[in-house]
């Protein structure tokens, strides 16, 4: 199959301003995802999609493709699939042949070395329209309504090890066929759930505390 990697990195971030270029250890956050993509693909296959001149300039200096998204797609209510659809239309106009998009979010910097290789293998063998990485949720969760707590995945007093297995979308890797993106889907009805319970893949940076945790994990791995 023919793939293109797209790394979407918009300018605005209310929870952690400037996070995509914020330095994590010794390099900007977005650099982790660019370098990860380049472990598997040529520079011509990697695109950084942004509405920020500084981000686009940084990506250009790393010799990967850049796509300056319209300002209308820079707001915090714009969905990722809308961003992918718009760029996909551009790529098809350029007669660039693509079967599927690999989406790498810059906020997930700590992917395991062979994760993408394994995801591609499972995606192709499954013959499904999409793949996403998931991690197991091991906490007792519920909801609060009218100041009352209602357990959702356990019975009070139940041991944690006996919980029904639940999973969350960790955001580390998505692979989606172009036809599904055109229909407005990243997670399709037949999505292949690739389970990755590594602590690295569960890091999704939205807040400063997430940055500190990622930094601690990087330092820990460096000292092993």
C-alpha positions as CSV (number, residue, x, y, z in Angstrom):
1,X,0.0,0.0,0.0
2,X,1.0,3.6,-0.6
3,X,1.1,5.8,2.5
4,X,1.7,9.4,3.4
5,X,2.4,10.5,7.0
6,X,0.6,13.6,8.1
7,X,1.5,15.4,11.3
8,X,-1.1,18.1,12.1
9,X,0.2,20.9,14.3
10,X,-2.0,23.9,14.7
11,X,-0.8,27.2,16.1
12,X,-3.2,27.7,18.9
13,X,-3.4,25.8,22.1
14,X,-5.4,27.1,25.1
15,X,-4.3,24.6,27.6
16,X,-0.5,24.7,26.9
17,X,0.3,27.7,24.6
18,X,3.0,27.0,21.9
19,X,3.2,23.3,22.9
20,X,4.2,21.9,19.5
21,X,7.4,23.9,19.6
22,X,8.0,23.7,23.3
23,X,11.3,22.0,24.1
24,X,11.0,18.6,25.6
25,X,14.4,17.7,26.9
26,X,16.6,18.8,24.1
27,X,14.3,19.3,21.1
28,X,10.9,20.8,20.2
29,X,7.9,18.5,20.8
30,X,7.0,18.2,17.1
31,X,10.5,17.0,16.2
32,X,9.9,13.7,18.0
33,X,7.0,12.8,15.6
34,X,8.9,14.0,12.5
35,X,12.0,11.9,13.4
36,X,9.8,8.9,14.2
37,X,8.1,9.1,10.8
38,X,11.6,9.3,9.1
39,X,12.6,6.0,10.7
40,X,10.1,4.4,8.3
41,X,9.5,6.7,5.4
42,X,11.3,8.9,3.0
43,X,11.1,12.7,3.5
44,X,8.9,13.0,0.5
45,X,6.3,10.9,2.3
46,X,6.1,13.0,5.4
47,X,4.0,16.1,5.7
48,X,3.6,18.6,8.5
49,X,0.2,20.4,8.3
50,X,0.0,23.7,10.2
51,X,-1.4,27.2,10.2
52,X,1.8,28.4,12.0
53,X,4.7,29.9,10.1
54,X,7.1,29.0,12.8
55,X,6.1,25.4,12.8
56,X,6.1,25.2,9.0
57,X,9.6,26.8,9.0
58,X,10.9,24.3,11.5
59,X,9.5,21.4,9.5
60,X,10.9,22.8,6.3
61,X,14.4,23.0,7.9
62,X,14.0,19.3,8.7
63,X,13.5,18.8,4.9
64,X,10.0,17.3,5.1
65,X,7.0,18.5,3.2
66,X,4.9,21.3,4.6
67,X,1.2,22.1,4.0
68,X,-0.1,25.5,5.1
69,X,-3.6,24.9,6.0
70,X,-6.3,27.6,5.5
71,X,-6.9,29.9,8.5
72,X,-10.4,28.6,8.6
73,X,-9.0,25.2,9.8
74,X,-6.9,26.7,12.6
75,X,-9.6,27.0,15.3
76,X,-9.8,24.8,18.4
77,X,-13.2,23.4,17.3
78,X,-11.9,22.2,13.9
79,X,-11.8,18.4,13.8
80,X,-8.7,16.4,12.7
81,X,-10.7,14.7,10.0
82,X,-11.6,18.0,8.4
83,X,-7.9,18.9,8.3
84,X,-7.0,15.6,6.7
85,X,-9.9,15.8,4.2
86,X,-8.7,19.2,3.1
87,X,-5.1,18.2,2.6
88,X,-6.1,14.9,1.0
89,X,-8.0,16.9,-1.6
90,X,-4.9,18.9,-2.3
91,X,-2.7,15.8,-2.7
92,X,-5.2,14.2,-5.1
93,X,-5.2,17.4,-7.1
94,X,-1.4,17.0,-7.4
95,X,-2.0,13.5,-8.7
96,X,-0.2,12.0,-5.7
97,X,-1.4,8.4,-5.4
98,X,-2.3,7.4,-1.8
99,X,-4.0,4.4,-0.4
100,X,-4.0,5.4,3.3
101,X,-2.9,8.1,5.7
102,X,-0.8,7.6,8.8
103,X,-1.7,10.2,11.4
104,X,1.0,11.0,14.0
105,X,-0.1,13.6,16.5
106,X,2.8,15.7,17.8
107,X,1.4,15.5,21.3
108,X,2.3,11.8,21.5
109,X,6.1,12.0,21.4
110,X,7.2,8.7,23.0
111,X,6.2,5.9,20.6
112,X,8.0,2.6,20.9
113,X,10.6,1.9,18.2
114,X,8.7,-0.9,16.3
115,X,5.2,0.3,17.0
116,X,4.5,1.8,13.6
117,X,6.0,-1.2,11.8
118,X,3.8,-3.6,13.7
119,X,0.7,-1.4,13.2
120,X,1.2,-1.3,9.4
121,X,1.6,-5.1,9.3
122,X,-1.6,-5.6,11.3
123,X,-3.5,-3.0,9.3
124,X,-2.6,-4.6,6.0
125,X,-3.3,-8.2,7.1
126,X,-6.6,-7.2,8.8
127,X,-7.9,-5.7,5.5
128,X,-9.9,-3.2,7.6
129,X,-10.5,0.5,6.8
130,X,-8.6,1.9,9.8
131,X,-6.4,1.0,12.7
132,X,-5.9,2.9,16.0
133,X,-3.8,2.3,19.1
134,X,-5.5,1.6,22.4
135,X,-4.4,1.2,26.0
136,X,-6.1,-0.7,28.8
137,X,-8.0,1.3,31.3
138,X,-7.4,-0.2,34.7
139,X,-9.1,2.4,36.9
140,X,-12.5,2.1,38.6
141,X,-14.6,4.7,36.8
142,X,-18.1,6.0,37.0
143,X,-20.2,9.2,36.6
144,X,-21.6,11.7,39.0
145,X,-25.2,12.9,38.5
146,X,-27.0,15.1,40.9
147,X,-24.2,14.7,43.4
148,X,-24.5,10.9,43.3
149,X,-21.8,8.6,42.1
150,X,-22.7,5.7,39.7
151,X,-20.0,3.1,39.0
152,X,-19.7,2.1,35.4
153,X,-17.2,-0.6,35.1
154,X,-17.3,-2.2,38.6
155,X,-19.3,-3.1,41.6
156,X,-18.3,-1.4,44.9
157,X,-15.9,-3.6,46.8
158,X,-14.8,-5.4,43.6
159,X,-11.1,-6.0,43.3
160,X,-9.2,-4.0,40.6
161,X,-7.8,-7.2,39.1
162,X,-11.3,-8.5,38.5
163,X,-12.5,-5.5,36.5
164,X,-14.0,-6.0,33.1
165,X,-11.3,-4.9,30.6
166,X,-11.9,-1.5,29.1
167,X,-9.7,0.4,26.7
168,X,-9.1,4.0,25.7
169,X,-7.9,5.5,22.5
170,X,-4.3,6.7,23.4
171,X,-3.8,8.8,20.2
172,X,-0.4,7.4,19.4
173,X,-0.9,6.1,15.9
174,X,-3.8,6.1,13.4
175,X,-3.9,4.5,9.9
176,X,-6.9,5.3,7.8
177,X,-7.7,4.5,4.2
178,X,-8.3,7.6,2.1
179,X,-11.8,6.6,1.1
180,X,-12.8,6.5,4.8
181,X,-11.3,10.0,5.3
182,X,-13.3,11.3,2.4
183,X,-16.4,10.0,4.2
184,X,-15.4,11.9,7.4
185,X,-14.0,9.0,9.4
186,X,-10.7,8.3,11.2
187,X,-12.1,5.6,13.5
188,X,-14.2,3.5,11.2
189,X,-16.8,0.9,12.3
190,X,-14.3,-1.9,11.6
191,X,-11.3,-0.2,13.2
192,X,-8.6,-2.6,14.1
193,X,-7.8,-2.0,17.8
194,X,-4.0,-2.4,18.2
195,X,-3.4,-2.8,21.9
196,X,-0.3,-1.0,23.3
197,X,-0.1,-0.8,27.0
198,X,3.3,0.8,27.2
199,X,3.5,3.9,29.4
200,X,5.2,5.7,26.5
201,X,2.2,5.4,24.3
202,X,-0.2,6.6,27.0
203,X,1.6,10.0,27.1
204,X,-0.6,12.6,25.4
205,X,0.6,16.1,26.1
206,X,-2.2,18.6,26.8
207,X,-1.0,20.2,30.1
208,X,2.3,21.2,31.6
209,X,2.1,18.2,34.0
210,X,2.1,15.9,30.9
211,X,5.3,17.6,29.8
212,X,7.0,16.9,33.1
213,X,5.9,13.2,33.0
214,X,7.2,12.8,29.4
215,X,10.5,14.4,30.5
216,X,10.8,12.0,33.4
217,X,10.2,9.0,31.3
218,X,12.8,10.2,28.7
219,X,15.3,10.7,31.4
220,X,14.5,7.3,33.0
221,X,15.0,5.5,29.6
222,X,18.2,7.4,29.0
223,X,19.7,6.2,32.3
224,X,18.7,2.5,31.8
